């Protein structure tokens, strides 16, 4: 059972509580642009799963049909416990490969782009996890029922949610066995001493056993994010930027063997000391500085409002996906993806944000006219579009450059 969808309301509630606690303590860890971007990435991750064909499901069926051992009982505690522990062990290696192999880092990097660390960061997930299913296959071969495995996967992810916070200090002896906020802060750090450490999902013991553990040091405050910052609120670019640069680097790498090796080597590896096409690589980065474009108050309020509406629509689609035809579902996902992209442009203060937004509103009306005859839905969408256009016209602030480019 996939428990993530049921947990989403509690995730949002806990985020609100963390935000309120931070305000009350004078240590707020949220910024509206970073939080919207993280939640955009999480929404996009869930939405794309609705329309991607079930390649991994076909592999599961083939493994079960040809290689599965006798099915284990689903009512025995030892089956659940062993599956939970073994999956966390598998997750450790999946996570480690996601950092130490360039091809897999391109998929996982999205989770590490936030320069803030809060419960919203936990929801910042990739939309292109193309290799994770490989770590499920041994469980099917060993006879673990699918419902147990996917429930365990959900529980593992739900556990990881609470460790994304700056407000919980070290927890004494628990730090030796379990993943805690302290040792997970290390994992998200871009300080050189913290990079590529603490891969565990639930149990930190794997890191201690396999030499990847690093304690959070009082003398080394954690700076969060990437050593080569993304500097963008575009959720689509956030998912593909590493692969684009990897393609460019592969094209410029000398020798066929080196070209083939490059995606499977650690990120940053170059044959014979060759150069990279990543322009950020050559920059001297102040790790304490955060990407924070200057935008108007209207842009922040308008983007936040549109984002809340987009998230509400995304949740509706996720809950009702089974009742929608595949073409309608695909159109809805594409429209919501485009909406998240446009909101990213607004948060960057881009001058073209207005034109993308007007196009988005017109696409909504045109799309509804094509896929539904329900007058109520069209009336609501029409009122929403008119109100949005009226706000854009009223503000007149969109015509001014709002971002201070460095």
N, C-alpha and C positions, 0 to 999 in steps of 0.2 A: 504494500500500500504506500502511495506517495503522500506523505503527511505534510509536505511543504505548503501546499495550497491552503490547508486548514490552519497552518501556523502563521500565515501572512498577517491576519489582523492583530495577532499578539506581537509580531515583529514591530508593526507600526506603533502599537501602544507603548511598547518598551522604548522605542526611539523617542516618543514624546516625553516619557518619564525621564530618560537620560538627558534630553534637551533641557527640561525644566530643572533638573538637579544641577546641571552645569551652570545655568543662569543663576540659580540660587546660591551656588558656591563661588560665583565669579570666575568660573573656568569653563566657559562654553566651548565645546569642541565641534560645533556645527557651523558651516557656511552654506547659504542657500544655494549657491552655484554648484559647489562640490556635492552637496547632498542630492540635488536634482540629478546631477550627472550619474551619481552612484545608483540611484533608484531607476534612472533611465536604463542603465546597463542591466539591472536586475529584471526589469520589465521586458526588455528586448530579449534577454536570455530565455525567459519563460514563453514568450510569444513565438519565437522562431521554432521552438520545439513542437508547436502545433502543426506546422506546415512541412517540416523536414520529413522526407520519406523514411520509413523504418528499416534502414539498412542494418542497424545493430540488432533490431528485433529478429530479422531473418537469420543472422548469425547465431543468436541465442537458440532459435528453434532447431537449427542444424546441429549445434553442439548437443542439445538435449536428445535429439533423435539418434545421434550416432555415437556419442561418447559419454553420456551421463551414466553415473553409477546408480545404484538403487536409491530411489527417492528417500530422503531423510524425513522422519516424522516431524510434522509442523506443530505438535503439541508438547514437545519435550523441551524443558528449559535449557538443557545443555546444547541443543541445536541452536537456539537463539543466541545464547551467550557466546558460543564458539564462533558463530557467524559474525557477531558484533566485533569480537576481538580480531579475528582474521581479516575482516574487511578493513579495520583501521590499519592493520599491518600493510594490506594492499594499497590503501589510500596513501600511506606514508611514501611508498615507492612511486606511485602515480604522481604525487605532489612533488617529490624530489626530481623525477624526470622532467616535470613541468618547469623546473628552474634550471636544470643542468643540461638540457638538450634544446638547441635553438628552435627546432621545429615545434616542439611542445611548448616552449616558452612563449611563442607567438600566440598560442591559445590561452595560456594562463595569465599573461601579463596584464590583462584587463583588471584583474582583481587587485593589482598592486599599484594602480595609477593614482589613487586618491592620496592627496597630501594631508588629509585629515584622517583621524582614526576614531571612529565611533561606530555605533551599531548599524548605521546606514552603510558603512563600508562593507559590512558582512554581506549585504545584498548585491554588491557590485560583482556580477558574475559574467563570464565569457559567453558569447553566443556561438562559439565554434569549437566546442569540446569534441573533437573528432576521434580521440584516442582513448577516452576514459572507459569506454565499454570493454576494451580488451582486458581490463583488470576485473571485470565481472565474470568472465568466461570460466576461470577455474572453479568458481562457486557452483555454476551450473553443472560442470563436469563432475564435481564431488557430490552432487545430489541435493544441494540446498534448494528448497522450493523458491520459486520466483517471488512469492509474496513475502517470504522472510527476508530475502536479500534486499529487495527494494524498500521494505520497511526499515531495515538496518541502515541502508544508505541515507534515508530521510532523517533518521535519528542522529546519525553522524553529523549531517549538515546542520541540523537544528542545534546540536550541542555547540558547534563552532560559532553560532551567532553571538552568544553572550561573551565570548572572549575578545570581541572587537570593541574594547572600551579603554579609555585612559583613566577612568575613575576608580578602578579596583586595584589596590596595591598587591604586593606579593602575598601569597597565601600559605607561607610556611611549608610544612612537609608535603602538602598537596603538590607543590611545584615539582617534586621529584617524579611523580607518576603521571599526573594529568596535565593536559594543555590548559594553561591559565591565561588571563589577560596579560600578565607580565611577560611570559615567554612568547606569547603570540605578538605582542608589541614588537619584540625583537624581530620576528619574522617579517613584519611590514616595514622595518627600518631600512633606510638607504645609507646609513653610516657604513663605512667599509667593513667594520668589525661585525656588523649584524647581517650583512647580505648573505643570502642562501643558508640560513640557519632555521632550526626549529620547524620541521615539516609536518609534525604529527597533527592529526585531526582531533582525536580525543585523548590519546595517551602520548605523553612526551617521552616515555621510556624508550621508544624506537630511536629517537634522536640521540639519547644517551648511549644506546647500544651501538649505533652505527656512526658515531663521531660527528654528528651535525648539530649538536646542542651548543647554544650560547646563552649565558645568563644575561639578564638586563642589568646593566651596570649603573650605579649611582653617579659615577664620574663621566658617563657617556649618555646624555639625553638622546632619546630616539627621535630622529627626523624621518617622517614617513614619506613614502612615494618611491619613484624611480630615480636611479642615479642619472639617467638621461630623461628628464621630464617630458611628458607628452605635451603639455601646454595647449590643451584643446578641450572643449566640452562637447565635441562631436562624438556621439556614441558609436557611429559606424567606423570612423577613423580609429577610434580607440580599440576596436576589435581587429583591425587589419593592418595597422601601421607597421608592426614588426614583420609581417609577411611581405609587405611591399618592399621594405628595405632589405629583407632577406633575398628577395628576387633580384633586386639591383646588385647586391653584393655577390650573388651567385654568378650573375652575368659578367661581373668585373673580376671574378676570381680566375687566375690562370690555371689551365690544366683540367681535363675532364674529371680525373680522380678527385681533385680538390673541390670541384663544383659539386660532386656527388657527396663528398664528406661534409661540406659546410653545414647543411641543415641538421646533421646528427652530432655535431660537435657542440661544446658549450657556447652559449651566447657570447659574442665578441671575438670568437676564434677567427684568425685569418691565416691563410697559407703563406708561409715565408714572410711573415710580417706585413702582409698586404694591408691596404687601407680599406675603410668602410665608407659606404655612401650615406651613412647617417650623419647629417650635419651637426646634430646635437652632441655627437661624440667629441667634437673638437672644442666645444664650449667649456669654459670654466663655470661650473654650476655652484651657486650658493645653496647648500642643502637646507638651510633654514628658511629660504625664501619660497613662498607659495605662489602658484599661478592664480591671479586674482584680477581679471580685467575690470576696468572701471565702466560701469553702465549706469543708466539713469534709474531713479526710483520707479518711474513708470515701467521701464523694461523689466525690472525685478518683479514688480507686482503682477504685471501682465503675464510674464513667463510662468511664475508660480501658479497663477490661476489656471492657465492653460495646461500646465503639467498635472495639476490635481484632476482636472477633467480627463486628461489622457490616461492617467493611472486608473481612474474609476472605470473608464471604458475598457481598459486592458483587463481588469479584474472581471468585468462582465463577460468578456470574450473567453477568458480562461475557464470561468465557471460553466458557461453555456456552450463550450466548443462542440460537445457531442451532438447538439441539436442543430448545428449549422452545417450547410453543405460545404464541401471543400473549396469551391470557387469563392463563396462568400467569406469563408474563414480566411482564405489567402488574401483577398482584397482588404479585409479588416486589418490583418496583421501588417500588410504593406503600408496602409494608411497610418496606422499607429506608429510604425517605424519611422515614417517620414515626419510625423508630428514630433517625435523625440529628436530627430535631426534638426528640425527648425528651431526647437526650443534651445538646442545647443548653440545655434547661430546667434540667437537673441542674447544668451548669457555671455557670449564673447563680444557683444556690442557691434556685430558686423552690420555694415550699411545695407547689405542685401537681405537682412533678416525680414524686413517688411515685405519684400516681393515674394520670398518663400512662404511667408505667412498668408498673404492674400491668395496665393496659389493653393495652399493647403485648404483654406476655407472653401474655395470654389470646387476643389476636388471632392470635398465632403458632400456638397450638394449634388454634384454630378454623379458621384458613386452611389449615393442613396437612391437617386432616380433610376439607376440601372438595376439595383439589386433588390429593391423593395417597392411595394405598392401601398404600404401602410402610410396613410395620410398623417397620422399622429407623429410618426418618426420624422417625416419630412418637415412637418410644422415645427417640431422641437429643434431640428437641425437648422431650419431657416431662421428661427429666432436667435439661436446661438450665433450663427454667422453674422446676422445683422448687428447684434450687440457687439461682437468682436470687431467688426469693421468700423462701427461707430466709435469705439474706444481708440482704435488706431488713428482715425481721422481727427479725433478730439485732441489727442496728445501732441501730435506734430513734432514729437521729439525724435521720431525714428529717422528723420532726414539729416540728423547731425551725427558725425562720427562720435561714438561713445566710448570707444576703446582706446586707451593710450598704448600704442604699440611700442615695444621696446626695440 
